[in-house]
Every structure is written in C-alpha cells, then in structure tokens.
C-alpha cells in the first residue's frame, strides 16, 4: 500500500515496545517502528523511509527502513513461518543485509543464533526457507558482465539471483554488478552482494 514516505522527521521514541520515528508529510504524522540502527542514523530534517504496512486482527502498524534493501529483506524474513516483525527487526539490527544473505547462502545457521531470541532450530529453519526463496528464484537469463578482474561465475550468478529475488530491475542489477566488480578482487558472492547493495542504496 505504501512504498515509502518522504517528509520531515519530527520525533524519535525509544520505549519498551520498540524504537519509533515520527515522519510528518501532508499534515499527517506517521509513526514508524524501525531498527535501532536506523533510529540512530535518522537525523532531523527531510527524510525518506521505505515502509511495510502490517495488518493484524487487533491493529495496523507501519515499519520503516532508511534503506530499501533492508525493507526487502524484512519482507522475505517475515515470510518464514515463526518469524514475526519483531524478530525480523532484531535480525536486521544484529546483521547488515549483505551479512544476513551471506549466512543464508553459506548455510551458516550458527551465526544467526547471535541474534537475541534466535535458537538453533529457528536459525536452521530461517536458513532452509530463505535459501529456497533467494536461490531458487526464477530469474531471466544470466547477466554477462565484462570484467578485467578475476571473477567466479558462480558467485556472480548467485549474487544476480539474490538481487532478482529482492525485486530489483535487470538494468539496476547490471549496473550495480558492473560497478561492484570494479571495486573488488576475486570476490565471493557475499562480497559482490555487499558492494552491489551499497551501490543500489545510493
């Protein structure tokens, strides 16, 4: 329903229920639950926040993200059974998006248990379901990137597949991958993703 809200940051709330930003636009103040990282990063003045509308039986609420890739990862996380919005925000507080994706690709469930409330069973479940969603995405033909540096084609293909699953357009992915590879030497899929997501967030 809402893709993003652009307006003025008029308030920051830190309570036992979570951390929130109030963004005013068009005479309406939107209360957005955010990660602690975004709470700290948000500064007074005009701000753009990517949003997710949560509709439960007893209430409606908005989650906000300063970076589009975090919003996209949040949506994928909450599609895993047993992972609600609070748990997804906790995971995004503990790990940056590229780290989280890297753990999923590598099957490193033990790393996920560093997040508060994530035990081994839930971590393995997250790895299993997310890897299926991220790596089995039916994307278009592989993008051919010309690079003067050594690149593992499988790492490049894996990075493209994940970016496709996050909803980025082919041209966006092609440009981001090309730019990322100029910055990296013999990168892993996680390295390529980390740099590409950084470029896409600009």
C-alpha positions as CSV (number, residue, x, y, z in Angstrom):
1,X,0.0,0.0,0.0
2,X,2.8,2.4,0.9
3,X,6.2,2.1,-0.8
4,X,7.9,5.0,1.0
5,X,7.1,8.2,2.9
6,X,9.1,11.3,2.4
7,X,8.7,14.1,5.0
8,X,10.2,15.8,8.0
9,X,11.4,13.8,11.0
10,X,9.5,15.3,13.9
11,X,10.1,12.8,16.7
12,X,12.0,9.8,17.9
13,X,10.6,7.5,20.6
14,X,12.5,4.8,22.5
15,X,10.3,2.7,24.7
16,X,9.8,-0.9,26.0
17,X,7.6,-1.6,22.9
18,X,10.4,-0.7,20.5
19,X,12.0,2.3,18.8
20,X,10.0,4.6,16.5
21,X,10.3,7.6,14.2
22,X,7.5,10.1,13.5
23,X,7.6,11.4,10.0
24,X,5.2,14.3,9.1
25,X,4.1,14.8,5.5
26,X,0.9,16.5,4.2
27,X,-0.1,17.4,7.7
28,X,-0.1,13.8,8.9
29,X,2.5,12.3,11.3
30,X,3.3,8.7,10.6
31,X,4.6,6.6,13.5
32,X,7.1,4.0,12.1
33,X,8.8,1.2,14.0
34,X,12.4,1.0,13.0
35,X,15.6,-0.8,13.8
36,X,18.0,0.6,16.4
37,X,20.5,1.2,13.6
38,X,18.0,3.4,11.6
39,X,16.9,5.1,14.8
40,X,20.5,6.2,15.5
41,X,21.1,7.1,11.8
42,X,18.0,9.2,11.3
43,X,18.6,13.0,11.6
44,X,16.3,15.9,11.8
45,X,15.1,17.4,8.6
46,X,13.7,15.8,5.4
47,X,13.8,12.0,5.4
48,X,12.8,9.2,3.1
49,X,11.6,6.0,4.8
50,X,10.7,2.8,3.0
51,X,7.7,1.2,4.6
52,X,5.8,-2.0,5.3
53,X,2.2,-1.9,6.4
54,X,1.4,-4.6,9.0
55,X,-2.2,-5.6,9.3
56,X,-3.2,-7.8,12.3
57,X,-6.5,-8.6,13.7
58,X,-6.2,-6.1,16.5
59,X,-4.2,-3.3,15.0
60,X,-2.4,-1.8,12.0
61,X,1.1,-0.5,12.2
62,X,4.0,0.6,10.0
63,X,7.6,-0.5,9.9
64,X,10.1,1.8,8.4
65,X,13.6,1.4,6.8
66,X,16.1,4.0,5.7
67,X,17.5,1.6,3.1
68,X,15.4,-0.2,0.5
69,X,17.4,-3.5,0.8
70,X,16.6,-3.7,4.5
71,X,12.9,-3.4,3.7
72,X,13.1,-6.1,1.1
73,X,15.0,-8.4,3.4
74,X,12.4,-7.7,6.1
75,X,9.6,-8.8,3.8
76,X,11.4,-12.1,3.0
77,X,12.2,-12.7,6.6
78,X,8.6,-12.3,7.7
79,X,7.5,-14.8,5.0
80,X,9.3,-17.5,7.1
81,X,6.9,-19.3,9.4
82,X,7.7,-18.4,13.0
83,X,9.4,-15.1,12.2
84,X,7.3,-12.1,13.0
85,X,8.1,-8.4,12.6
86,X,9.9,-8.1,15.9
87,X,12.1,-11.0,15.2
88,X,12.8,-9.7,11.6
89,X,13.8,-6.2,13.1
90,X,16.0,-8.0,15.7
91,X,17.8,-9.8,12.9
92,X,18.3,-6.6,10.9
93,X,19.7,-5.0,14.0
94,X,22.2,-7.7,14.6
95,X,23.3,-8.1,10.9
96,X,23.5,-5.9,7.9
97,X,21.5,-7.2,4.9
98,X,24.5,-8.5,3.0
99,X,25.8,-10.4,6.1
100,X,22.4,-12.0,6.6
101,X,22.2,-13.0,3.0
102,X,25.7,-14.4,3.1
103,X,24.9,-16.6,6.1
104,X,21.8,-17.9,4.3
105,X,23.8,-18.7,1.1
106,X,26.6,-20.4,3.2
107,X,24.1,-22.3,5.4
108,X,25.7,-20.7,8.5
109,X,22.9,-21.1,10.9
110,X,25.2,-20.8,14.0
111,X,25.9,-17.2,13.1
112,X,22.2,-16.4,13.2
113,X,22.0,-17.5,16.8
114,X,23.9,-14.4,17.8
115,X,20.6,-12.5,17.4
116,X,18.6,-12.3,20.5
117,X,15.8,-14.9,20.6
118,X,17.1,-17.0,17.7
119,X,17.9,-20.5,18.8
120,X,19.5,-23.2,16.6
121,X,16.2,-24.7,15.5
122,X,14.7,-21.4,14.3
123,X,18.1,-20.4,12.8
124,X,18.1,-23.6,10.7
125,X,14.5,-23.0,9.7
126,X,15.3,-19.5,8.5
127,X,18.3,-20.8,6.5
128,X,16.3,-23.5,4.9
129,X,13.3,-21.4,3.9
130,X,15.3,-18.3,2.9
131,X,17.8,-20.1,0.9
132,X,15.0,-21.7,-1.1
133,X,13.3,-18.3,-1.7
134,X,16.5,-16.5,-2.6
135,X,18.4,-19.1,-4.6
136,X,15.5,-20.8,-6.5
137,X,14.1,-17.6,-7.8
138,X,13.2,-18.0,-11.5
139,X,15.1,-15.1,-13.0
140,X,15.8,-14.2,-16.6
141,X,19.0,-15.3,-18.4
142,X,22.2,-14.6,-16.6
143,X,23.7,-11.1,-17.0
144,X,27.0,-11.1,-18.8
145,X,29.4,-8.8,-17.1
146,X,32.7,-7.9,-18.7
147,X,35.4,-7.5,-16.0
148,X,39.2,-7.2,-16.3
149,X,39.4,-8.8,-12.8
150,X,39.1,-12.4,-11.9
151,X,35.5,-13.3,-11.0
152,X,33.9,-16.6,-10.0
153,X,31.0,-17.0,-12.4
154,X,29.0,-19.0,-9.8
155,X,29.5,-16.2,-7.3
156,X,28.3,-13.7,-9.9
157,X,25.3,-15.8,-10.8
158,X,24.4,-16.3,-7.1
159,X,24.6,-12.5,-6.5
160,X,22.3,-11.8,-9.5
161,X,19.8,-14.4,-8.4
162,X,19.5,-12.9,-4.9
163,X,19.2,-9.3,-6.3
164,X,16.5,-10.6,-8.7
165,X,14.6,-12.2,-5.7
166,X,14.8,-8.8,-3.9
167,X,12.8,-7.2,-6.7
168,X,15.5,-5.1,-8.4
169,X,15.2,-4.5,-12.2
170,X,17.6,-6.1,-14.6
171,X,19.2,-2.8,-15.6
172,X,19.7,-1.8,-11.9
173,X,21.3,-5.2,-11.3
174,X,23.5,-5.0,-14.3
175,X,24.8,-1.5,-13.4
176,X,25.3,-2.4,-9.7
177,X,27.2,-5.6,-10.5
178,X,29.4,-3.9,-13.1
179,X,30.3,-1.1,-10.6
180,X,30.8,-3.6,-7.7
181,X,33.3,-5.7,-9.7
182,X,35.5,-2.6,-10.4
183,X,35.9,-2.3,-6.6
184,X,36.6,-6.0,-5.8
185,X,39.3,-8.5,-6.4
186,X,38.4,-12.2,-6.7
187,X,35.2,-11.6,-4.7
188,X,32.8,-14.2,-3.1
189,X,29.0,-14.0,-3.8
190,X,28.7,-12.2,-0.4
191,X,31.3,-9.7,-1.3
192,X,29.5,-8.9,-4.6
193,X,26.2,-8.6,-2.9
194,X,27.5,-6.4,-0.1
195,X,29.0,-3.9,-2.6
196,X,26.0,-4.1,-5.0
197,X,23.5,-3.4,-2.3
198,X,25.6,-0.5,-1.1
199,X,25.5,0.9,-4.7
200,X,21.8,0.2,-5.1
201,X,21.0,2.1,-1.8
202,X,22.5,5.3,-3.1
